[in-house]
Amino acid sequence: MPFKVPLSKPDITKQEVDAVQGVLKTLSLSLGPRHTEFENMVAKFAGVKHAIAVNSGTSALHLIVRALGITAGDEVITTPFSFIASSNCILYEGAAPVFADIEAETFNIDVAGIEKKITKKTKAILAVDVFSHPAHWAALDKIAKKHKLFLIEDSAEALGSTYRGKPCGSFGDAAVFAFYPNKQITTGEGGMVLTNSAKIAAFCRSAANQGRRTSNGKWLEHVQLGYNYRLDEMSSALGIAQMRRVREIIQKRRQVAAMYQKALEGIEGLRIPFTSPESTLSWFVYVVILPPHLAGTKRDGIIKKMAGKGIQCSNYFQPIHLQPFYRRQFGYAKGDYPVAEDISRRTLALPFFSSLSQREIATVVKALKECLPQ
Ligand SMILES: *Cc1c(COP(=O)(O)O)cnc(C)c1O
């Protein structure tokens, strides 16, 4: 049965529908003008020099790892509290993710725990703006510079957020956005590499297109190992239409978040999302933290009860180190990253999308009150 209130919903209007249909009529379905236009719009929005549109956020992360020459024997310090791709992209190149635990407030990598993880093998720090909350970029930048490490921003969840007045997607040596349908804007599948480095940009552009030269190359000449990570024209057109509305979309998400903050105030023991005067959030998801006595299976029971009332909730994220594959491959066990584990057992992601109405929020909050054990 479909949910009365789903967890997530893309914001698609007639403008998006017309944009995609328009491409089909041109018959220029790949490597056309829309790809470049979409890149230019996103580069401008994030305030960076170069943007390379690709077919997923995961592809964008992989390209950056390769562009920085991260390879077998290298280590990259990253967060265990994220979507799996921010760690898998390190494994693709045979390097090792080294986790540092998170802060209990922002759920981002705890800067205080990073330096003790640095070894001779450390090549980079890969931080995630989790749930659209910017990581501590000033402090991360300082550590990276001090130890001569690359810094990568996984901003897949933070298009439209700002940190100290600067847009997310502009931090570190390179950053990614992602455009899966639950993100702030969508292209169906899609992602973007963002960087101020002409060298990283040229590498990624070539590698995403089968290792071709970025200009004046022959179609069947391949100068490096490449992939087909290209974003097609229908997706790019959808991205352009979404970017034309991006300020409106983010404004709506902020309004929905504000309605939730207000409606949830005063529910005993419930922690609403943390906001900081240093940052503005574009709100990827709306995740509340349950009190310790409702962690784990009790939390899962609440999600089930909410589903029974037609309201879809989720448990973002299971810590990466406790995923079956990571346990098996690297021998991680419970207790390795206690803050990430504690938070992950207490998260409850409520339905969140730009068109969520005041009435629907009232329905969700009423149901939640009924589902919380007294
Ligand atoms: C969504 C997401 C990605 C990957 O994006 P895809 O487009 O699904 O490949 C990477 N990192 C984080 C933190 C994400 O949330």
The ligand as an ORCA input file, in Angstrom:
! r2SCAN-3c Opt
* xyz 0 1
  C      23.364     10.403     -2.020
  C      24.724     10.383     -1.481
  C      25.837      9.998     -2.245
  C      25.750      9.314     -3.582
  O      24.960      9.822     -4.509
  P      24.347      8.896     -5.680
  O      23.960      9.927     -6.676
  O      23.212      8.137     -5.124
  O      25.434      8.025     -6.199
  C      27.093     10.122     -1.700
  N      27.278     10.564     -0.456
  C      26.244     10.915      0.328
  C      26.534     11.405      1.701
  C      24.929     10.824     -0.141
  O      23.908     11.134      0.649
*
